[in-house]
Amino acid sequence: FTALQALQKGTQLYDRLIASGKLPEDWETGLKRVSIDVRILDKKREYVVQFEKLDGDPSSVYFFFDQEGEYTGSNFSGK
């Protein structure tokens, strides 16, 4: 599993949340940037895909994937 694959999976989840109305449209129209971070937790890689919008609170939504590419959760805090 690579950072690019994490980005692809994160983008699919993000798009589904917007399409379903679980994230308001301003998450798409006001998107500032997308970033990928790789963290090591208990000697295993975790990929974090962050979507950050221009303004509003919360300002970011995070999607988490384990080193095998399995979705492990999402939140607005990044923790």
C-alpha positions as CSV (number, residue, x, y, z in Angstrom):
1,F,0.0,0.0,0.0
2,T,1.4,3.4,-1.0
3,A,0.8,7.0,-0.2
4,L,-0.8,7.4,-3.7
5,Q,-3.2,4.6,-3.0
6,A,-4.1,6.2,0.3
7,L,-4.8,9.4,-1.5
8,Q,-7.1,7.6,-4.0
9,K,-9.0,5.8,-1.3
10,G,-9.3,8.9,0.8
11,T,-10.6,10.9,-2.2
12,Q,-13.2,8.2,-2.9
13,L,-14.5,8.3,0.7
14,Y,-14.4,12.1,0.7
15,D,-16.5,12.3,-2.5
16,R,-19.0,9.8,-1.1
17,L,-19.4,11.9,2.1
18,I,-20.1,15.0,0.1
19,A,-22.4,13.2,-2.4
20,S,-24.4,11.8,0.5
21,G,-24.7,15.1,2.3
22,K,-22.7,14.0,5.3
23,L,-20.2,16.7,4.5
24,P,-21.6,20.0,3.3
25,E,-20.9,21.2,-0.2
26,D,-18.5,23.9,1.1
27,W,-16.0,21.1,1.7
28,E,-15.7,20.6,-2.0
29,T,-16.1,24.2,-3.2
30,G,-13.8,25.6,-0.5
31,L,-11.1,23.0,-0.5
32,K,-7.8,24.5,0.3
33,R,-5.4,21.5,0.1
34,V,-5.0,17.8,0.4
35,S,-2.1,16.3,2.2
36,I,-0.8,12.8,3.1
37,D,1.1,11.9,6.2
38,V,2.7,8.6,7.1
39,R,2.9,7.9,10.8
40,I,4.4,4.9,12.7
41,L,2.2,3.5,15.4
42,D,3.3,0.3,17.2
43,K,5.9,-0.3,14.5
44,K,3.2,-0.2,11.8
45,R,2.6,2.4,9.2
46,E,-0.5,4.5,9.2
47,Y,-1.5,6.7,6.3
48,V,-3.4,9.9,7.1
49,V,-5.1,11.8,4.3
50,Q,-6.2,15.3,5.3
51,F,-8.6,17.5,3.4
52,E,-8.5,21.1,4.5
53,K,-11.0,23.8,3.6
54,L,-10.4,27.5,3.4
55,D,-12.5,28.5,6.3
56,G,-15.1,27.2,8.8
57,D,-15.0,24.9,11.8
58,P,-14.0,22.2,11.6
59,S,-11.4,23.1,9.0
60,S,-10.1,19.6,8.2
61,V,-11.3,16.1,7.9
62,Y,-8.9,13.1,8.2
63,F,-9.1,9.6,6.8
64,F,-6.9,6.8,8.2
65,F,-5.6,3.7,6.5
66,D,-3.4,0.9,7.9
67,Q,-0.3,-0.4,6.1
68,E,-2.4,-3.0,4.3
69,G,-4.7,-0.3,2.9
70,E,-7.7,-1.0,5.2
71,Y,-9.7,2.0,6.2
72,T,-9.4,2.4,10.0
73,G,-11.5,5.5,10.6
74,S,-12.0,9.2,10.1
75,N,-12.4,12.3,12.2
76,F,-12.0,16.1,12.3
77,S,-9.1,16.1,14.8
78,G,-6.4,14.1,13.1
79,K,-5.8,12.0,16.2
